[in-house]
């Protein structure tokens, strides 16, 4: 009789353990779109840094930089006088390249 009670208690403990396991891991779930703490605190460089980068590359710019799809974009002229747009990394101020229209 003792063995029957012991087996019943063991089976109940295992069943409760299996039922409680997914509930214990529910707080670990990472929701879609979560970028983490590193992406939240990135600082965008000042416009002065963007202008210094463009001057260093001898690019004639017109107007202020504005954000497009994660990059600073500045309207400028290439060496032939055509209107182009220059991409600049907003976090480092580095020159990315031309966008020719």
N, CA, C and O atoms as a Tinker XYZ file with bonds, in Angstrom:
   404  protein
     1  N      0.814000   -1.190000    0.000000    73     2
     2  CA     0.000000    0.000000    0.000000    64     1     3
     3  C      0.860000    1.258000    0.000000    63     2     4     5
     4  O      0.490000    2.262000   -0.609000    81     3
     5  N      1.991000    1.213000    0.669000    73     3     6
     6  CA     2.883000    2.365000    0.724000    64     5     7
     7  C      3.497000    2.649000   -0.644000    63     6     8     9
     8  O      3.686000    3.809000   -1.011000    81     7
     9  N      3.804000    1.608000   -1.389000    73     7    10
    10  CA     4.416000    1.788000   -2.703000    64     9    11
    11  C      3.413000    2.423000   -3.656000    63    10    12    13
    12  O      3.788000    3.267000   -4.470000    81    11
    13  N      2.154000    2.036000   -3.571000    73    11    14
    14  CA     1.128000    2.598000   -4.431000    64    13    15
    15  C      0.968000    4.094000   -4.157000    63    14    16    17
    16  O      0.831000    4.872000   -5.101000    81    15
    17  N      0.981000    4.512000   -2.902000    73    15    18
    18  CA     0.885000    5.928000   -2.553000    64    17    19
    19  C      2.138000    6.679000   -3.007000    63    18    20    21
    20  O      2.047000    7.808000   -3.490000    81    19
    21  N      3.300000    6.054000   -2.853000    73    19    22
    22  CA     4.551000    6.678000   -3.259000    64    21    23
    23  C      4.580000    6.905000   -4.769000    63    22    24    25
    24  O      5.002000    7.968000   -5.225000    81    23
    25  N      4.140000    5.923000   -5.545000    73    23    26
    26  CA     4.098000    6.063000   -6.996000    64    25    27
    27  C      3.072000    7.122000   -7.422000    63    26    28    29
    28  O      3.312000    7.857000   -8.380000    81    27
    29  N      1.947000    7.207000   -6.732000    73    27    30
    30  CA     0.935000    8.212000   -7.040000    64    29    31
    31  C      1.475000    9.619000   -6.768000    63    30    32    33
    32  O      1.271000   10.530000   -7.569000    81    31
    33  N      2.148000    9.788000   -5.660000    73    31    34
    34  CA     2.738000   11.088000   -5.322000    64    33    35
    35  C      3.825000   11.451000   -6.327000    63    34    36    37
    36  O      3.916000   12.607000   -6.741000    81    35
    37  N      4.644000   10.491000   -6.723000    73    35    38
    38  CA     5.710000   10.749000   -7.698000    64    37    39
    39  C      5.116000   11.139000   -9.053000    63    38    40    41
    40  O      5.608000   12.063000   -9.700000    81    39
    41  N      4.077000   10.450000   -9.479000    73    39    42
    42  CA     3.432000   10.769000  -10.754000    64    41    43
    43  C      2.790000   12.158000  -10.706000    63    42    44    45
    44  O      2.847000   12.899000  -11.687000    81    43
    45  N      2.186000   12.510000   -9.582000    73    43    46
    46  CA     1.588000   13.839000   -9.437000    64    45    47
    47  C      2.661000   14.929000   -9.463000    63    46    48    49
    48  O      2.455000   15.992000  -10.048000    81    47
    49  N      3.792000   14.666000   -8.835000    73    47    50
    50  CA     4.887000   15.648000   -8.818000    64    49    51
    51  C      5.456000   15.851000  -10.221000    63    50    52    53
    52  O      5.763000   16.975000  -10.618000    81    51
    53  N      5.590000   14.767000  -10.959000    73    51    54
    54  CA     6.114000   14.881000  -12.326000    64    53    55
    55  C      5.126000   15.636000  -13.209000    63    54    56    57
    56  O      5.532000   16.468000  -14.021000    81    55
    57  N      3.844000   15.356000  -13.059000    73    55    58
    58  CA     2.822000   16.041000  -13.854000    64    57    59
    59  C      2.801000   17.533000  -13.543000    63    58    60    61
    60  O      2.712000   18.355000  -14.455000    81    59
    61  N      2.881000   17.883000  -12.281000    73    59    62
    62  CA     2.916000   19.295000  -11.912000    64    61    63
    63  C      4.197000   19.969000  -12.408000    63    62    64    65
    64  O      4.171000   21.128000  -12.820000    81    63
    65  N      5.287000   19.258000  -12.368000    73    63    66
    66  CA     6.553000   19.800000  -12.855000    64    65    67
    67  C      6.517000   20.062000  -14.350000    63    66    68    69
    68  O      7.008000   21.089000  -14.818000    81    67
    69  N      5.937000   19.135000  -15.101000    73    67    70
    70  CA     5.839000   19.319000  -16.546000    64    69    71
    71  C      4.858000   20.431000  -16.911000    63    70    72    73
    72  O      5.066000   21.137000  -17.898000    81    71
    73  N      3.808000   20.593000  -16.138000    73    71    74
    74  CA     2.825000   21.644000  -16.416000    64    73    75
    75  C      3.374000   23.024000  -16.041000    63    74    76    77
    76  O      3.013000   24.018000  -16.671000    81    75
    77  N      4.237000   23.098000  -15.031000    73    75    78
    78  CA     4.758000   24.385000  -14.570000    64    77    79
    79  C      5.998000   24.829000  -15.343000    63    78    80    81
    80  O      6.368000   26.001000  -15.266000    81    79
    81  N      6.649000   23.937000  -16.084000    73    79    82
    82  CA     7.892000   24.283000  -16.781000    64    81    83
    83  C      7.682000   25.370000  -17.849000    63    82    84    85
    84  O      8.464000   26.319000  -17.881000    81    83
    85  N      6.667000   25.279000  -18.725000    73    83    86
    86  CA     6.493000   26.363000  -19.704000    64    85    87
    87  C      6.130000   27.699000  -19.057000    63    86    88    89
    88  O      6.513000   28.751000  -19.569000    81    87
    89  N      5.418000   27.678000  -17.974000    73    87    90
    90  CA     5.050000   28.921000  -17.295000    64    89    91
    91  C      6.269000   29.583000  -16.663000    63    90    92    93
    92  O      6.331000   30.809000  -16.568000    81    91
    93  N      7.230000   28.786000  -16.236000    73    91    94
    94  CA     8.441000   29.346000  -15.641000    64    93    95
    95  C      9.321000   30.007000  -16.696000    63    94    96    97
    96  O     10.071000   30.927000  -16.371000    81    95
    97  N      9.249000   29.568000  -17.937000    73    95    98
    98  CA    10.081000   30.133000  -18.993000    64    97    99
    99  C      9.381000   31.243000  -19.767000    63    98   100   101
   100  O      9.964000   31.775000  -20.712000    81    99
   101  N      8.194000   31.601000  -19.416000    73    99   102
   102  CA     7.440000   32.601000  -20.162000    64   101   103
   103  C      8.071000   33.987000  -20.064000    63   102   104   105
   104  O      7.905000   34.792000  -20.980000    81   103
   105  N      8.781000   34.288000  -18.993000    73   103   106
   106  CA     9.362000   35.610000  -18.846000    64   105   107
   107  C     10.633000   35.799000  -19.678000    63   106   108   109
   108  O     11.127000   36.920000  -19.799000    81   107
   109  N     11.166000   34.722000  -20.250000    73   107   110
   110  CA    12.372000   34.805000  -21.048000    64   109   111
   111  C     12.058000   35.182000  -22.497000    63   110   112   113
   112  O     12.978000   35.520000  -23.241000    81   111
   113  N     10.808000   35.135000  -22.919000    73   111   114
   114  CA    10.404000   35.388000  -24.286000    64   113   115
   115  C     10.772000   36.793000  -24.703000    63   114   116   117
   116  O     10.453000   37.755000  -24.003000    81   115
   117  N     11.446000   36.924000  -25.847000    73   115   118
   118  CA    11.813000   38.224000  -26.387000    64   117   119
   119  C     10.841000   38.552000  -27.509000    63   118   120   121
   120  O     10.718000   37.795000  -28.472000    81   119
   121  N     10.164000   39.660000  -27.387000    73   119   122
   122  CA     9.164000   40.039000  -28.373000    64   121   123
   123  C      9.813000   40.529000  -29.659000    63   122   124   125
   124  O     10.938000   41.029000  -29.637000    81   123
   125  N      9.133000   40.393000  -30.745000    73   123   126
   126  CA     9.647000   40.841000  -32.038000    64   125   127
   127  C      9.796000   42.358000  -32.034000    63   126   128   129
   128  O      8.934000   43.070000  -31.518000    81   127
   129  N     10.873000   42.843000  -32.602000    73   127   130
   130  CA    11.119000   44.269000  -32.654000    64   129   131
   131  C     11.963000   44.793000  -31.511000    63   130   132   133
   132  O     12.299000   45.977000  -31.492000    81   131
   133  N     12.314000   43.946000  -30.558000    73   131   134
   134  CA    13.142000   44.377000  -29.439000    64   133   135
   135  C     14.580000   44.479000  -29.910000    63   134   136   137
   136  O     15.127000   43.504000  -30.425000    81   135
   137  N     15.202000   45.631000  -29.748000    73   135   138
   138  CA    16.558000   45.832000  -30.233000    64   137   139
   139  C     17.607000   45.789000  -29.136000    63   138   140   141
   140  O     18.801000   45.741000  -29.430000    81   139
   141  N     17.196000   45.804000  -27.905000    73   139   142
   142  CA    18.159000   45.730000  -26.822000    64   141   143
   143  C     18.613000   47.097000  -26.359000    63   142   144   145
   144  O     18.305000   48.100000  -27.003000    81   143
   145  N     19.331000   47.157000  -25.268000    73   143   146
   146  CA    19.743000   48.444000  -24.698000    64   145   147
   147  C     20.818000   49.151000  -25.508000    63   146   148   149
   148  O     20.969000   50.366000  -25.374000    81   147
   149  N     21.575000   48.439000  -26.347000    73   147   150
   150  CA    22.656000   49.083000  -27.086000    64   149   151
   151  C     22.120000   50.038000  -28.156000    63   150   152   153
   152  O     22.730000   51.078000  -28.403000    81   151
   153  N     21.008000   49.710000  -28.787000    73   151   154
   154  CA    20.477000   50.542000  -29.852000    64   153   155
   155  C     19.723000   51.767000  -29.329000    63   154   156   157
   156  O     19.519000   52.728000  -30.070000    81   155
   157  N     19.316000   51.740000  -28.085000    73   155   158
   158  CA    18.498000   52.826000  -27.555000    64   157   159
   159  C     19.301000   54.089000  -27.274000    63   158   160   161
   160  O     18.740000   55.185000  -27.285000    81   159
   161  N     20.591000   53.963000  -27.026000    73   159   162
   162  CA    21.372000   55.091000  -26.553000    64   161   163
   163  C     22.381000   55.612000  -27.572000    63   162   164   165
   164  O     23.339000   56.285000  -27.189000    81   163
   165  N     22.197000   55.325000  -28.842000    73   163   166
   166  CA    23.137000   55.795000  -29.848000    64   165   167
   167  C     22.950000   57.291000  -30.074000    63   166   168   169
   168  O     21.828000   57.786000  -30.178000    81   167
   169  N     24.061000   57.990000  -30.146000    73   167   170
   170  CA    24.035000   59.440000  -30.283000    64   169   171
   171  C     24.309000   59.801000  -31.741000    63   170   172   173
   172  O     25.245000   59.280000  -32.348000    81   171
   173  N     23.504000   60.679000  -32.291000    73   171   174
   174  CA    23.670000   61.143000  -33.659000    64   173   175
   175  C     24.643000   62.319000  -33.658000    63   174   176   177
   176  O     24.574000   63.195000  -32.795000    81   175
   177  N     25.559000   62.328000  -34.644000    73   175   178
   178  CA    26.567000   63.390000  -34.689000    64   177   179
   179  C     25.919000   64.722000  -35.063000    63   178   180   181
   180  O     24.829000   64.773000  -35.632000    81   179
   181  N     26.613000   65.768000  -34.729000    73   179   182
   182  CA    26.139000   67.122000  -35.012000    64   181   183
   183  C     26.289000   67.420000  -36.509000    63   182   184   185
   184  O     27.095000   66.790000  -37.192000    81   183
   185  N     25.516000   68.374000  -37.008000    73   183   186
   186  CA    25.591000   68.747000  -38.420000    64   185   187
   187  C     26.980000   69.265000  -38.785000    63   186   188   189
   188  O     27.431000   69.104000  -39.919000    81   187
   189  N     27.647000   69.881000  -37.830000    73   187   190
   190  CA    28.990000   70.397000  -38.074000    64   189   191
   191  C     29.943000   69.280000  -38.476000    63   190   192   193
   192  O     30.785000   69.473000  -39.354000    81   191
   193  N     29.821000   68.105000  -37.842000    73   191   194
   194  CA    30.674000   66.958000  -38.171000    64   193   195
   195  C     30.386000   66.479000  -39.590000    63   194   196   197
   196  O     31.303000   66.112000  -40.324000    81   195
   197  N     29.114000   66.484000  -39.973000    73   195   198
   198  CA    28.743000   66.085000  -41.337000    64   197   199
   199  C     29.345000   67.059000  -42.343000    63   198   200   201
   200  O     29.887000   66.629000  -43.362000    81   199
   201  N     29.262000   68.351000  -42.081000    73   199   202
   202  CA    29.815000   69.342000  -42.994000    64   201   203
   203  C     31.334000   69.228000  -43.082000    63   202   204   205
   204  O     31.900000   69.386000  -44.163000    81   203
   205  N     32.005000   68.954000  -41.957000    73   203   206
   206  CA    33.457000   68.763000  -41.980000    64   205   207
   207  C     33.842000   67.551000  -42.824000    63   206   208   209
   208  O     34.840000   67.586000  -43.545000    81   207
   209  N     33.057000   66.485000  -42.738000    73   207   210
   210  CA    33.319000   65.292000  -43.548000    64   209   211
   211  C     33.161000   65.598000  -45.026000    63   210   212   213
   212  O     33.976000   65.165000  -45.840000    81   211
   213  N     32.119000   66.343000  -45.382000    73   211   214
   214  CA    31.904000   66.682000  -46.787000    64   213   215
   215  C     32.995000   67.606000  -47.309000    63   214   216   217
   216  O     33.434000   67.460000  -48.450000    81   215
   217  N     33.437000   68.555000  -46.490000    73   215   218
   218  CA    34.533000   69.436000  -46.900000    64   217   219
   219  C     35.821000   68.652000  -47.091000    63   218   220   221
   220  O     36.594000   68.940000  -48.004000    81   219
   221  N     36.055000   67.667000  -46.238000    73   219   222
   222  CA    37.257000   66.840000  -46.346000    64   221   223
   223  C     37.278000   66.078000  -47.674000    63   222   224   225
   224  O     38.341000   65.899000  -48.270000    81   223
   225  N     36.116000   65.634000  -48.135000    73   223   226
   226  CA    36.014000   64.912000  -49.405000    64   225   227
   227  C     35.789000   65.841000  -50.598000    63   226   228   229
   228  O     35.529000   65.371000  -51.706000    81   227
   229  N     35.888000   67.155000  -50.382000    73   227   230
   230  CA    35.730000   68.183000  -51.423000    64   229   231
   231  C     34.391000   68.085000  -52.140000    63   230   232   233
   232  O     34.319000   68.117000  -53.368000    81   231
   233  N     33.346000   67.965000  -51.354000    73   231   234
   234  CA    31.991000   67.884000  -51.885000    64   233   235
   235  C     31.293000   69.210000  -51.608000    63   234   236   237
   236  O     31.299000   69.692000  -50.475000    81   235
   237  N     30.688000   69.804000  -52.643000    73   235   238
   238  CA    29.949000   71.056000  -52.488000    64   237   239
   239  C     28.525000   70.720000  -52.082000    63   238   240   241
   240  O     27.771000   70.153000  -52.873000    81   239
   241  N     28.156000   71.059000  -50.882000    73   239   242
   242  CA    26.831000   70.724000  -50.362000    64   241   243
   243  C     25.928000   71.939000  -50.380000    63   242   244   245
   244  O     26.384000   73.081000  -50.330000    81   243
   245  N     24.618000   71.659000  -50.455000    73   243   246
   246  CA    23.601000   72.710000  -50.453000    64   245   247
   247  C     22.548000   72.309000  -49.435000    63   246   248   249
   248  O     21.903000   71.275000  -49.608000    81   247
   249  N     22.353000   73.076000  -48.397000    73   247   250
   250  CA    21.325000   72.784000  -47.413000    64   249   251
   251  C     21.824000   71.940000  -46.260000    63   250   252   253
   252  O     23.005000   71.603000  -46.170000    81   251
   253  N     20.897000   71.610000  -45.386000    73   251   254
   254  CA    21.199000   70.839000  -44.176000    64   253   255
   255  C     20.968000   69.357000  -44.404000    63   254   256   257
   256  O     20.156000   68.978000  -45.248000    81   255
   257  N     21.678000   68.506000  -43.657000    73   255   258
   258  CA    21.436000   67.067000  -43.767000    64   257   259
   259  C     20.093000   66.688000  -43.138000    63   258   260   261
   260  O     19.640000   67.331000  -42.192000    81   259
   261  N     19.471000   65.651000  -43.667000    73   259   262
   262  CA    18.223000   65.141000  -43.103000    64   261   263
   263  C     18.271000   63.624000  -43.109000    63   262   264   265
   264  O     19.022000   63.016000  -43.873000    81   263
   265  N     17.467000   63.025000  -42.255000    73   263   266
   266  CA    17.467000   61.582000  -42.047000    64   265   267
   267  C     16.614000   60.882000  -43.096000    63   266   268   269
   268  O     15.459000   61.253000  -43.308000    81   267
   269  N     17.173000   59.878000  -43.750000    73   267   270
   270  CA    16.442000   59.018000  -44.675000    64   269   271
   271  C     16.926000   57.592000  -44.463000    63   270   272   273
   272  O     18.091000   57.287000  -44.717000    81   271
   273  N     16.035000   56.712000  -43.998000    73   271   274
   274  CA    16.319000   55.284000  -43.834000    64   273   275
   275  C     17.605000   55.009000  -43.054000    63   274   276   277
   276  O     18.388000   54.138000  -43.432000    81   275
   277  N     17.815000   55.733000  -41.996000    73   275   278
   278  CA    18.952000   55.460000  -41.122000    64   277   279
   279  C     20.247000   56.124000  -41.525000    63   278   280   281
   280  O     21.283000   55.838000  -40.926000    81   279
   281  N     20.234000   57.004000  -42.519000    73   279   282
   282  CA    21.433000   57.727000  -42.932000    64   281   283
   283  C     21.104000   59.205000  -43.042000    63   282   284   285
   284  O     19.969000   59.598000  -43.313000    81   283
   285  N     22.140000   60.012000  -42.821000    73   283   286
   286  CA    22.006000   61.423000  -43.146000    64   285   287
   287  C     22.159000   61.563000  -44.656000    63   286   288   289
   288  O     23.049000   60.950000  -45.246000    81   287
   289  N     21.314000   62.350000  -45.277000    73   287   290
   290  CA    21.405000   62.616000  -46.708000    64   289   291
   291  C     21.531000   64.118000  -46.888000    63   290   292   293
   292  O     20.777000   64.893000  -46.299000    81   291
   293  N     22.503000   64.523000  -47.717000    73   291   294
   294  CA    22.755000   65.935000  -47.964000    64   293   295
   295  C     22.710000   66.170000  -49.468000    63   294   296   297
   296  O     23.350000   65.442000  -50.227000    81   295
   297  N     21.969000   67.168000  -49.900000    73   295   298
   298  CA    21.944000   67.526000  -51.319000    64   297   299
   299  C     23.251000   68.218000  -51.661000    63   298   300   301
   300  O     23.716000   69.089000  -50.926000    81   299
   301  N     23.841000   67.822000  -52.786000    73   299   302
   302  CA    25.139000   68.375000  -53.153000    64   301   303
   303  C     25.297000   68.366000  -54.672000    63   302   304   305
   304  O     24.418000   67.909000  -55.402000    81   303
   305  N     26.440000   68.883000  -55.130000    73   303   306
   306  CA    26.797000   68.873000  -56.541000    64   305   307
   307  C     28.081000   68.081000  -56.704000    63   306   308   309
   308  O     29.010000   68.212000  -55.906000    81   307
   309  N     28.128000   67.246000  -57.757000    73   307   310
   310  CA    29.377000   66.545000  -58.023000    64   309   311
   311  C     30.318000   67.463000  -58.804000    63   310   312   313
   312  O     30.002000   68.632000  -59.026000    81   311
   313  N     31.459000   66.944000  -59.216000    73   311   314
   314  CA    32.454000   67.805000  -59.867000    64   313   315
   315  C     32.034000   68.280000  -61.249000    63   314   316   317
   316  O     32.645000   69.196000  -61.798000    81   315
   317  N     30.978000   67.660000  -61.831000    73   315   318
   318  CA    30.485000   68.085000  -63.138000    64   317   319
   319  C     29.292000   69.029000  -63.028000    63   318   320   321
   320  O     28.772000   69.484000  -64.046000    81   319
   321  N     28.857000   69.327000  -61.823000    73   319   322
   322  CA    27.745000   70.236000  -61.614000    64   321   323
   323  C     26.381000   69.561000  -61.568000    63   322   324   325
   324  O     25.358000   70.244000  -61.532000    81   323
   325  N     26.348000   68.233000  -61.569000    73   323   326
   326  CA    25.076000   67.514000  -61.478000    64   325   327
   327  C     24.617000   67.445000  -60.028000    63   326   328   329
   328  O     25.432000   67.357000  -59.110000    81   327
   329  N     23.306000   67.484000  -59.834000    73   327   330
   330  CA    22.755000   67.380000  -58.485000    64   329   331
   331  C     22.853000   65.930000  -58.020000    63   330   332   333
   332  O     22.400000   65.018000  -58.712000    81   331
   333  N     23.431000   65.727000  -56.877000    73   331   334
   334  CA    23.549000   64.400000  -56.283000    64   333   335
   335  C     23.174000   64.496000  -54.818000    63   334   336   337
   336  O     23.043000   65.586000  -54.262000    81   335
   337  N     23.006000   63.350000  -54.211000    73   335   338
   338  CA    22.781000   63.276000  -52.772000    64   337   339
   339  C     23.882000   62.433000  -52.171000    63   338   340   341
   340  O     24.259000   61.401000  -52.726000    81   339
   341  N     24.397000   62.873000  -51.036000    73   339   342
   342  CA    25.488000   62.180000  -50.368000    64   341   343
   343  C     24.957000   61.547000  -49.092000    63   342   344   345
   344  O     24.254000   62.194000  -48.315000    81   343
   345  N     25.293000   60.284000  -48.881000    73   343   346
   346  CA    24.919000   59.599000  -47.645000    64   345   347
   347  C     26.068000   59.699000  -46.654000    63   346   348   349
   348  O     27.231000   59.526000  -47.017000    81   347
   349  N     25.732000   59.978000  -45.404000    73   347   350
   350  CA    26.713000   60.064000  -44.331000    64   349   351
   351  C     26.186000   59.239000  -43.164000    63   350   352   353
   352  O     25.005000   59.314000  -42.825000    81   351
   353  N     27.065000   58.453000  -42.555000    73   351   354
   354  CA    26.681000   57.660000  -41.396000    64   353   355
   355  C     26.346000   58.598000  -40.239000    63   354   356   357
   356  O     27.195000   59.399000  -39.847000    81   355
   357  N     25.138000   58.527000  -39.679000    73   355   358
   358  CA    24.748000   59.492000  -38.652000    64   357   359
   359  C     25.387000   59.251000  -37.291000    63   358   360   361
   360  O     25.355000   60.136000  -36.437000    81   359
   361  N     25.962000   58.085000  -37.071000    73   359   362
   362  CA    26.527000   57.768000  -35.766000    64   361   363
   363  C     28.023000   58.025000  -35.699000    63   362   364   365
   364  O     28.551000   58.323000  -34.628000    81   363
   365  N     28.717000   57.915000  -36.834000    73   363   366
   366  CA    30.155000   58.157000  -36.840000    64   365   367
   367  C     30.530000   59.390000  -37.639000    63   366   368   369
   368  O     31.617000   59.937000  -37.450000    81   367
   369  N     29.654000   59.842000  -38.529000    73   367   370
   370  CA    29.962000   60.983000  -39.389000    64   369   371
   371  C     30.760000   60.594000  -40.608000    63   370   372   373
   372  O     31.249000   61.467000  -41.326000    81   371
   373  N     30.908000   59.289000  -40.868000    73   371   374
   374  CA    31.719000   58.815000  -41.998000    64   373   375
   375  C     30.963000   58.944000  -43.304000    63   374   376   377
   376  O     29.740000   58.808000  -43.345000    81   375
   377  N     31.699000   59.206000  -44.364000    73   375   378
   378  CA    31.166000   59.323000  -45.717000    64   377   379
   379  C     30.783000   57.931000  -46.216000    63   378   380   381
   380  O     31.592000   57.007000  -46.133000    81   379
   381  N     29.549000   57.765000  -46.737000    73   379   382
   382  CA    29.091000   56.473000  -47.260000    64   381   383
   383  C     29.192000   56.459000  -48.772000    63   382   384   385
   384  O     29.774000   55.532000  -49.335000    81   383
   385  N     28.634000   57.477000  -49.458000    73   383   386
   386  CA    28.736000   57.504000  -50.909000    64   385   387
   387  C     27.704000   58.422000  -51.534000    63   386   388   389
   388  O     26.911000   59.064000  -50.845000    81   387
   389  N     27.735000   58.468000  -52.884000    73   387   390
   390  CA    26.827000   59.311000  -53.667000    64   389   391
   391  C     25.588000   58.538000  -54.031000    63   390   392   393
   392  O     25.616000   57.315000  -54.173000    81   391
   393  N     24.482000   59.275000  -54.181000    73   391   394
   394  CA    23.255000   58.761000  -54.771000    64   393   395
   395  C     22.993000   59.641000  -55.971000    63   394   396   397
   396  O     22.643000   60.811000  -55.813000    81   395
   397  N     23.154000   59.106000  -57.164000    73   395   398
   398  CA    23.011000   59.912000  -58.377000    64   397   399
   399  C     21.577000   59.855000  -58.855000    63   398   400   401
   400  O     21.006000   58.769000  -58.952000    81   399
   401  N     20.986000   60.987000  -59.152000    73   399   402
   402  CA    19.615000   61.035000  -59.654000    64   401   403
   403  C     19.591000   61.290000  -61.141000    63   402   404
   404  O     18.517000   61.363000  -61.737000    81   403
